[in-house]
Amino acid sequence: MTDITSQTQAALAAIATATSLEALEAQRLDALGKKGWVSLALKTLGGMSPEERAVAAPAIQTARAEIAAALDARKAALETAELEARLARETLDLTLPAHAAPKGSVHPVSQVMDELAEIFADLGFAVATGPEIEDDWHNFTALNMDETHPARAMHDTFYFPDKTAEGREVLLRTHTSPVQIRAMQEHGAPLRIIAPGRVYRSDSDATHTPMFHQIEGLVIDKDIHLGHLKWTLETFLKAFFEREDIVLRLRPSYFPFTEPSVEIDVGYAMEGGRRIVGGSGDEPGHAWMEVLGSGMVNRRVIAAAGLDPDEWQGFAFGTGVDRLAQLKYGMNDLRAFFDGDPRWLAHYGFSPFDQPTLSAGVGART
């Protein structure tokens, strides 16, 4: 016990005179570290008799508590002294000129959404919105994807543990297509809408992000056919890329909510390391690139929304807003859209005063 008392007093004295955090840490390791004398003393308790342990254990525990308290107090004092010394050294010259306020800019995704809204407004489309937290009936079942449908495997879905009052699964929507169902249920037919917004899928690389932006289009009316779809998309792409030489190629495809379904390709050429849309993909030096998925709305989808498919027909299309921004403005890595780097935003951002209009153009840059 005499050794414990003397060692404790020596440790407390050394702690009180420590002049730096490094010296204080050395004292902590010497006493309370794995090989410190307090730790070693605690290990000797197992070899003592019960009577010896009853005397030694409280003394060792008291020594450990006193040393720990002294270490905390000295550490706080040293940190306070270091902060005060730093504040005394560092001064702020209030007479220096202020830095210019950073110039804000409109994100390319927001700009492209505005451009799309302007173009489709001129074609008679209204903008519709829907919840980003959806149920699986609107996101899958009403779009002709029941619980066992293999097309559900096409979507890497973020599910919530909760369910709706109707017992439906709750999820982050994987596309903006549920807005079609909600719009048809609410407004009936005829209908002409676009639905831009955020969507979520479990995927991340240079060309995919877990959250991205889509725009969905829907037309429901009488006597609608595939020719109306082709004209609409051709008019849209010519206005968006501001070129009259846009050539479309329609390829048969499969989507559960459209029948027939077609992929829309556009011709492009490489110039200066970036893709320039224009011309036919069959021309020398050109190629085809997929930009849209589309088709005639499946009869089951029209019926699920409460409309008579024998009376109403329609077409739908969808594309990624981020991809359109990349293609039009020459950005390579999709992940940079969400990094929040002010240098990237300063380079690719748009002036808030340059709002796109069809009369003044939709592609004006700062």
C-alpha positions in Angstrom: 0.0 0.0 0.0 3.0 2.3 0.7 4.2 1.8 -2.9 0.7 2.6 -4.3 0.5 5.8 -2.3 4.0 7.0 -3.2 3.5 6.2 -6.9 0.1 8.0 -6.9 1.6 11.1 -5.3 4.5 11.1 -7.8 2.1 10.7 -10.7 -0.1 13.5 -9.5 2.9 15.8 -9.1 4.2 15.0 -12.6 0.7 15.6 -14.1 0.5 19.0 -12.4 3.8 20.1 -13.8 3.2 18.8 -17.4 3.7 21.6 -19.8 2.3 20.1 -23.0 -0.3 17.6 -24.2 2.5 15.3 -25.3 4.0 15.2 -21.8 0.6 14.6 -20.3 -0.1 11.7 -22.6 3.2 10.2 -21.5 2.1 10.4 -17.9 -1.2 8.8 -18.8 0.5 5.8 -20.5 3.0 5.4 -17.6 0.1 5.1 -15.1 -3.1 4.0 -16.9 -1.8 2.5 -20.1 -1.9 -1.3 -20.8 1.6 -1.6 -19.3 1.2 1.2 -16.8 1.8 0.6 -13.1 -1.9 1.0 -12.2 -2.9 -1.6 -14.8 -0.2 -4.0 -13.6 -1.3 -3.5 -10.0 -4.8 -4.4 -10.9 -3.6 -7.7 -12.5 -2.0 -8.7 -9.1 -5.4 -8.8 -7.4 -6.2 -12.3 -8.9 -3.3 -13.8 -7.0 -4.2 -12.3 -3.6 -6.2 -13.9 -0.8 -9.7 -12.5 -0.2 -8.5 -10.6 2.8 -5.6 -9.0 0.9 -7.8 -8.2 -2.0 -10.3 -6.4 0.2 -7.6 -4.0 1.3 -5.6 -3.6 -2.0 -8.5 -3.3 -4.5 -10.0 -0.1 -3.0 -6.6 1.5 -2.8 -5.7 0.8 -6.4 -9.2 1.9 -7.7 -8.8 5.1 -5.7 -5.4 5.7 -7.2 -6.7 5.2 -10.7 -9.7 7.5 -10.1 -7.4 10.3 -8.7 -5.0 10.0 -11.6 -7.7 10.0 -14.2 -9.3 13.1 -12.7 -6.0 14.9 -12.5 -5.3 14.0 -16.2 -8.7 15.4 -17.3 -8.2 18.6 -15.3 -4.7 19.2 -16.6 -5.7 18.5 -20.2 -8.5 21.0 -20.0 -6.1 23.6 -18.6 -3.5 23.0 -21.3 -6.0 23.1 -24.1 -7.4 26.4 -22.7 -3.9 27.9 -22.5 -3.1 26.8 -26.0 -6.4 28.3 -27.4 -5.7 31.6 -25.6 -2.1 31.7 -27.0 -3.4 31.0 -30.5 -6.0 33.7 -30.2 -3.3 36.2 -29.1 -1.1 35.2 -32.1 -3.8 35.3 -34.8 -5.4 38.6 -35.5 -8.0 39.8 -38.1 -7.3 43.0 -39.9 -10.7 44.6 -40.3 -9.2 47.3 -42.6 -8.6 44.8 -45.4 -11.0 44.9 -48.3 -13.8 42.4 -48.2 -13.8 39.4 -50.5 -16.3 39.7 -53.4 -19.4 37.7 -52.7 -19.4 34.4 -54.7 -21.5 34.6 -57.9 -24.5 32.2 -57.7 -25.6 30.2 -60.8 -28.4 27.9 -61.9 -27.5 24.2 -61.8 -27.5 22.6 -65.3 -30.2 20.1 -64.2 -32.5 23.0 -63.2 -31.7 24.8 -66.5 -32.6 21.8 -68.6 -35.8 21.2 -66.7 -36.8 24.8 -67.4 -35.9 24.3 -71.1 -38.0 21.1 -71.3 -41.0 22.8 -69.6 -40.8 25.7 -72.1 -40.6 23.4 -75.1 -43.5 21.2 -74.0 -45.6 24.1 -72.9 -45.5 25.3 -76.5 -46.8 21.9 -77.5 -49.7 22.1 -75.1 -48.4 20.0 -72.2 -49.0 20.8 -68.6 -46.5 20.0 -65.8 -47.7 17.4 -63.3 -46.0 16.3 -60.1 -46.3 13.4 -57.7 -44.8 12.1 -54.4 -41.2 10.8 -54.4 -42.2 8.3 -51.6 -44.6 6.0 -53.5 -46.4 2.8 -52.9 -45.7 -0.3 -55.1 -49.2 -0.2 -56.6 -48.7 3.2 -58.3 -45.0 2.5 -59.0 -45.3 -1.1 -60.3 -48.7 -2.8 -60.3 -50.8 -0.1 -62.0 -48.1 0.1 -64.7 -48.6 -3.6 -65.6 -46.0 -5.0 -63.3 -47.6 -7.3 -60.7 -45.7 -8.8 -57.8 -44.2 -11.6 -59.8 -43.6 -9.6 -63.0 -39.9 -10.0 -64.1 -39.8 -6.4 -65.1 -39.6 -5.4 -61.4 -36.1 -6.9 -61.5 -35.1 -4.0 -63.9 -35.4 -1.6 -61.0 -33.0 -1.6 -58.0 -35.5 -0.3 -55.5 -35.1 1.4 -52.2 -37.9 0.0 -49.9 -39.1 1.3 -46.6 -40.0 -1.1 -43.7 -43.5 0.5 -43.4 -46.6 -0.2 -45.3 -49.6 1.9 -46.3 -53.0 1.5 -44.7 -54.0 -0.7 -47.7 -51.0 -3.0 -47.0 -49.0 -1.8 -49.9 -45.2 -1.6 -49.9 -43.6 1.8 -49.5 -40.6 2.8 -51.6 -38.7 5.6 -53.2 -40.1 5.9 -56.7 -37.9 4.3 -59.4 -39.3 6.4 -62.2 -41.7 9.3 -62.7 -44.3 7.0 -64.4 -46.5 6.8 -61.3 -47.4 10.4 -62.0 -49.1 9.2 -65.1 -51.5 7.0 -63.1 -52.2 9.7 -60.5 -52.8 12.3 -63.3 -55.2 10.0 -65.2 -57.1 9.2 -61.9 -57.4 12.9 -61.0 -58.0 14.5 -64.3 -59.4 11.8 -66.6 -59.0 12.3 -70.3 -58.1 13.9 -72.6 -54.7 14.6 -71.0 -51.4 16.0 -72.1 -48.7 16.2 -69.3 -45.0 16.1 -68.6 -43.8 14.9 -65.2 -40.2 16.0 -64.4 -38.7 15.0 -61.0 -36.2 13.1 -58.9 -36.1 9.3 -59.0 -34.1 6.7 -57.0 -32.3 3.5 -57.9 -29.5 1.6 -56.1 -26.8 2.2 -58.7 -23.6 4.4 -58.7 -20.8 4.9 -61.2 -19.7 7.5 -63.8 -22.9 7.1 -65.7 -25.4 6.2 -62.9 -26.2 7.8 -59.5 -28.6 6.6 -56.8 -30.7 9.7 -57.3 -31.2 11.2 -60.7 -33.8 13.2 -62.7 -36.3 12.0 -65.2 -39.0 13.6 -67.3 -42.0 11.6 -68.3 -44.5 12.6 -71.0 -48.1 11.3 -71.5 -50.8 12.0 -74.0 -54.2 10.4 -73.7 -56.9 11.2 -76.3 -59.0 9.6 -79.0 -57.5 8.1 -82.2 -53.9 8.6 -81.0 -51.3 6.6 -82.9 -47.5 6.1 -83.2 -47.2 8.8 -85.8 -48.2 11.4 -83.2 -45.5 10.1 -80.9 -42.8 10.3 -83.5 -43.8 13.9 -84.5 -43.8 15.0 -80.9 -40.4 13.6 -80.0 -38.9 14.9 -83.2 -40.2 18.4 -82.6 -39.0 18.3 -79.0 -35.5 17.1 -79.8 -35.1 19.7 -82.6 -36.1 22.4 -80.2 -33.9 21.1 -77.4 -30.7 20.7 -79.4 -31.6 23.7 -81.5 -30.8 21.9 -84.8 -33.1 21.1 -87.7 -31.0 18.1 -88.9 -32.0 15.8 -86.0 -32.7 12.3 -87.4 -34.6 9.8 -85.3 -34.4 6.0 -85.5 -37.2 4.0 -83.8 -36.2 0.5 -82.6 -38.7 -2.1 -81.2 -38.2 -2.6 -77.5 -40.1 -3.8 -74.4 -41.6 -1.8 -71.6 -44.4 -3.4 -69.5 -46.4 -0.1 -69.5 -46.4 0.4 -73.3 -47.3 -1.8 -76.3 -45.8 -1.4 -78.8 -42.7 0.0 -77.2 -39.9 1.8 -79.1 -36.4 3.1 -78.2 -35.6 6.4 -79.8 -32.1 6.9 -81.2 -30.5 10.0 -82.6 -27.6 10.4 -84.9 -24.4 12.0 -83.6 -20.7 12.6 -84.4 -17.7 13.1 -82.2 -16.2 16.6 -82.2 -13.5 17.8 -79.8 -14.0 14.8 -77.5 -17.8 15.3 -77.1 -20.9 14.0 -78.8 -22.6 16.5 -81.2 -26.2 15.5 -82.0 -27.2 15.9 -85.6 -27.5 14.0 -88.9 -28.2 10.4 -89.4 -26.3 7.7 -87.6 -25.8 5.9 -90.9 -23.7 8.8 -92.3 -19.9 8.4 -92.4 -18.3 9.4 -89.1 -21.7 9.2 -87.3 -23.3 6.7 -85.0 -26.7 6.1 -83.3 -27.3 6.9 -79.6 -30.3 6.0 -77.5 -31.9 9.0 -75.8 -35.6 8.1 -75.1 -37.8 5.2 -74.2 -41.4 5.4 -75.5 -44.5 3.6 -76.8 -48.2 3.4 -77.0 -49.8 3.2 -73.5 -50.7 -0.3 -72.6 -54.5 -1.0 -72.4 -54.0 -2.4 -68.9 -52.4 0.8 -67.7 -55.3 2.9 -69.1 -57.8 0.6 -67.4 -55.9 0.6 -64.1 -56.2 4.4 -64.1 -60.0 4.2 -64.4 -60.4 5.0 -68.1 -61.9 2.9 -70.9 -59.2 1.6 -73.2 -61.7 1.1 -76.0 -62.4 4.8 -76.0 -59.0 6.3 -75.1 -55.6 5.7 -76.4 -52.3 7.4 -75.8 -48.5 7.4 -75.9 -45.8 7.9 -73.2 -42.1 8.6 -73.3 -39.4 9.1 -70.7 -35.8 10.2 -70.6 -33.1 11.2 -68.1 -32.7 14.9 -67.5 -29.1 14.5 -66.3 -28.2 12.6 -69.5 -29.8 15.3 -71.7 -27.8 18.0 -69.8 -24.6 15.9 -70.3 -25.2 15.5 -74.0 -26.2 19.1 -74.7 -23.6 20.9 -72.6 -20.6 18.5 -72.9 -20.3 17.1 -69.3 -18.6 13.7 -68.9 -19.1 12.4 -65.3 -22.6 12.2 -64.0 -21.3 12.2 -60.4 -20.0 15.7 -60.7 -23.6 16.9 -60.9 -24.0 16.2 -57.2 -20.6 16.9 -55.8 -21.4 20.5 -55.0 -18.0 21.7 -56.3 -18.3 25.5 -56.7 -15.7 25.5 -59.5 -17.8 23.0 -61.5 -20.9 25.1 -60.9 -19.1 28.3 -61.9 -18.1 26.7 -65.2 -21.3 24.9 -66.1 -23.9 26.9 -64.3 -26.3 29.4 -65.9 -27.1 33.0 -65.0 -30.4 33.2 -63.1 -31.3 36.1 -65.5 -31.0 33.9 -68.6 -34.3 32.1 -68.4 -35.0 29.9 -71.4 -37.8 31.0 -73.7 -38.8 29.6 -77.1 -38.7 33.1 -78.6 -35.2 34.0 -77.3 -33.8 30.4 -77.4 -33.4 27.7 -74.8 -29.6 27.3 -74.9 -28.2 30.6 -73.9 -25.1 30.3 -71.7 -23.6 32.8 -69.3 
